[in-house]
Amino acid sequence: MERLTDGVYAFTETIETDDGERAFHPAAVETDRGLLLIDVGLPGQADALGDEIDRAGFEWADVWAVLLTHQDGDHAGSLAAVREETNAVVFAHEGCAPYVDGREEPIKGDGDRYPPVPVDVELVGEETFRTAAGPMRVVYTPGHAPGHISLYLPEEQLLIAGDALTAADGELRGPKPHFTPDVAEAGQSVARLSALNVERVLCFHGGVVAATDDRIAEIGESIEG
């Protein structure tokens, strides 16, 4: 667990694979109503997420909502288990919701999907959540997945990118092409992010890295090209 600023926490979930250990980074943001989780991890990772919530000084009873950046199983797979623990309100973009609630099958994976969960509030982009770290704005960033969103906290110059951006060896990078169905659209989304005043980015794959608008713009241009 890493506190990024007052009221914003980056969590770490790890799994062992044939290629070694892989880390995933959901997040949590404090609000007046309680803790808002951003993504929840793979199926079976709810206990690990609960441990990270404990390390941040909270418990399941403090969680009032889950906000999904997109449908992929490593982001939404533990949603049903988390919902059982918390009865949380579930937020997702309207383009993402059908894949989460079972109307559509997720576009990635081997067909063995995670349990469907109803989405209580469908977003369209540009909504703002009031948080302990100031306003947190929903930014529509499709390409890596339908209805993908990122979250921007302007007062902290902090971007929670989901998979719109990744990081490796402390360097900010674009979304992984192999897992990005519409690479051109993903490039346009990164270009949209470059218009924000950002100093740090939390990537679900790669963790927290320093960033500049120029670096984000450079990534967007390389994808579009």
Stockholm file with secondary structure:
# STOCKHOLM 1.0

chainA/1-225         MERLTDGVYAFTETIETDDGERAFHPAAVETDRGLLLIDVGLPGQADALGDEIDRAGFEWADVWAVLLTHQDGDHAGSLAAVREETNAVVFAHEGCAPYVDGREEPIKGDGDRYPPVPVDVELVGEETFRTAAGPMRVVYTPGHAPGHISLYLPEEQLLIAGDALTAADGELRGPKPHFTPDVAEAGQSVARLSALNVERVLCFHGGVVAATDDRIAEIGESIEG
#=GR chainA/1-225 SS CEEEETTEEECCEEEEETTEEEEECCEEEEETTEEEEECCCSTTCHHHHHHHHHHTTCCGGGEEEEECSCCCHHHHTTHHHHHHHHCCEEEEETTTHHHHHTSSCCSSSSSCCCCCCCCSEEECSCCEEEETTEEEEEEECCSSSTTCEEEEEGGGTEEEEETSSEEETTEEECCCGGGCSCHHHHHHHHHHHTTSCCSEEEETTTEEEECCHHHHHHHHHHHHC
#=GC SS_cons         CEEEETTEEECCEEEEETTEEEEECCEEEEETTEEEEECCCSTTCHHHHHHHHHHTTCCGGGEEEEECSCCCHHHHTTHHHHHHHHCCEEEEETTTHHHHHTSSCCSSSSSCCCCCCCCSEEECSCCEEEETTEEEEEEECCSSSTTCEEEEEGGGTEEEEETSSEEETTEEECCCGGGCSCHHHHHHHHHHHTTSCCSEEEETTTEEEECCHHHHHHHHHHHHC
//
